[in-house]
Amino acid sequence: MKDSKTKNQRRRTFLYLWILLALLILFVTATYTWFSLSRTPHVNDMGLNINAQNGIELALKYDAPDDEWGQRIDFADLVTEDCPLKPVTWSDARQRFLAVRYGFDGRGYDFAELTDENSANRSDGEGYYVIGTFYARSDAYCDVSLAEAVLLNEGENGAGTYVIGSPVWDSETVSHKNGGNGAENAIRMGLRITPIDEKTGQPDGEYEFFIYEPNCDLHVSETEGYQPTPSIDRKDTLTDADHLILQKHSSWTEAEPVQHNVTIKQLGEFLQNVKLFSIKPGEKVKIDLYVWLEGQDIDCKSMINKAEIQANIQFNAEQGNQSGLDDISDGQ
């Protein structure tokens, strides 16, 4: 009788512990609900152009012949797969992306480390983000940064650097809808800048990783103003201020009268100037451009589904008298 009572007590104790563990898991995973999207945006729904002002030339290969260096690269030439953009978060401490790993009940229970080799530029279920690699050179001493966004043709077009939800024509309402569905607020672009040996293409110094956050003050909720994106490393932002490039929101309105192929853009300004690198004649730089949905962003919600986005990256070159590439660290 005594042994039976003891066994019952052990069973109840085990049951209580199991319930406590289940509640703990639920409490921990409740903060990761932003990783659940109804549909997954794809990179082929994003038109991304990469441009450079005079003084900087771009190419797909470090040893490309002179006639293949120019001022424009289409991101579609860098990423040929129809790749999904699934929410991840950048860890500056680990210098890699993390994704929530789900349990059998559909709730996330921990983070998995991702690698470019296994998780980038894949069209299957293992694809999470995209990366395109190109190279830069110059015929003069230059400081290079991202170019401010500017309006052209009375706002019908834009140049410089910006990210915007694509205007999608709706023939029933005779107006445009925002094809971004909020994804333009949660998108991030990372620029990993690596000096290389111009003959071998191998790294010739440490890299720096910059994070460009467009539309930092625009949100799908009623929240107003810039909201810092907390890091999974328990810091206030994804990276330090010297490597975080913030830009106010860009948007568009209908033309008057409404036209099928015309909208009027309003483009945001940078909140600070961030120099990416300095370069001198004869030097080359490798640029890895990452694109992802930042899961820690307050706008990475399940309401984001199929997202159509227009983006433009332009490098601004200011001539100076620098002696060459600045000494740079890995940003850790």
C-alpha angles and dihedrals in degrees: 000000000000091000090051091052091049091051091051090051090051091050091051091047090051091047092051091049091049092050090047090051091049091050091048091052090048091050093050096045095045090081092058099062090115089077092071113090126178091220132006120243115227130215092236086068089063123078106206122178124188117205139173132202122235111293095044124076127193132204139171092236131040091226097043115143117258094259090061095058115092148134100273140055127178111223088218087069089058098046112038098170124088089245126187123230107218121176115273134154131228119237111202091189093056095031092226144084125270129203131192114256113215130226125224091268092057097255121121115243107175145355126267122207114238129207131203090237095055106026110031130084095006125138094200131079091283094064116106109155141359135243131190125190127208138151138239134206136170140205092212141038105278143174107214127206137147113287120242116251114257133186123239132191093018092306100314091112137024139209135188121044124333144123122218140169109255116250106241117198117233110197093193095059093029090229142089128268126206105257092192093075089199096306089111087068095051097041118112131188123202124202115200108192117198126175110223140193104261093219102044102024090227121137113277099188141351122309130234125215119211125187118212114202113190123192090020093162098045122087139177090228129059090270111123133207132009114333114193113233108233118228125235083231087072094255127128095246137026092252139356122289093256090062101036116093111195125192131183118241126287121207144156139228133200120275118243109270097026112255129193097229102028134079128160116240130215111195128202128233128230116260091218140005115252121187112215100194146324122239138183133200112292095025125110132198130204114220121196110193114202125193123192146146106253107226094197091059114105089230095059094102135151089253088077108095127140103009126193112194137177116208137175128192117190128176119219117210120200114187117231142150100263118148092231141281113007119238104263135187132215091256095245 
